Amino acid sequence: MDFQNFYDKFNIKLGDNDNFAFTQEEKEEFLTEAIEDPYVVKTVRDVTLTYSLGTSRYAVPTALTTVKDISIKYGDYADPEPIALPWEVVDRYIEFKGGSSALPDGTTLYIRGNYKYTIADTIAETNLQQYVLNLAQINAMDGIGIKKILKFVKNDMTVSEMMAVKSNLERKTQQQRLRLPREFQAA
């Protein structure tokens, strides 16, 4: 689901296709803030890097925002195992520390990490789509509460009714957050 699809679904959930409650800009901001939530990530495994003897610094692949671990295969049919060579990420570069012969030359590096979605991305995972839409609704409820408080808007909804809806959305979002992968590193 791309940003426009999110916007369209968000309008349906809000029942605000006519921009009565919120302007288009406000709704776009609510969605942007939801997509920027640190939990809106996907786990990525990348195999585009190959270790070369004497090279200790490698650019983090663009498919990754964060790096969690690096593994290699010690045989053709073996599963990748974490490397013993210490490493860290500095300025979007993976830097290996220690001896340059610690890994076999030409070894494929199995890098696992997260990709942090942006508003320019398409989010395919249904659980993340629902999470983003619920976060956007919470943002909208906060927005309408602030509007009501600041502008003294008169309408048929009481503040307690509004808070009950907001609490329900927060509960649903928390339940969805629990269903998201628990391994997480802020991007």
C-alpha positions, 0 to 999 in steps of 0.5 A: 500500500503506497501513501495514496492508498493509505490516504484513501483508506484513512479517509474511509476510516475517518468518514471524512472524504469531504474534508469536513473534520480535517484538511487534506494537509492535516490528514497527510501529516497524521499519516506521515507521523504514523509511517515515521513510527519506529515500529514501521520496519521490516526485517531484511536479509541481504547477501550482496556483500562479499568479504575480501581479505585486507578490506575492513570497511563495507558500505551498508547495503541500501536495502538496510537501515540498521544492521543486527547481525552478520553471518557466513556459511561454513559449507555449501549446505550449512546454515549461516552462522554468526561471525566471530569477528567483531564489527560495528556500523559507523556512518553507514559503513560496516567496519570489521575489527581484528585480523584481516584473515579472520574470514575466508576471502570471497565469503558471502556476508549474510547481513540481517537488519531492518529497513525503516519504511518512509512515506515514499515506500509501498508497505506490503505487510498487512499487519503493518498497514493496519498498524499505520492506519490505527496510528493515523486514527490516534493522531487524528483523535489527538488532532481533533481534541486539540482543535476542540480545545483550542478553537472551542468547536461545538459538536455533538461529541462529548470529550468523554466519548472522544477519549473512549474512542481514542482509548479503544484505538490505542488498545487496538494499536498496542495489540497490533504492536505486540503482533509485530516482530519483537526484534527491533532496533530504532532506525 
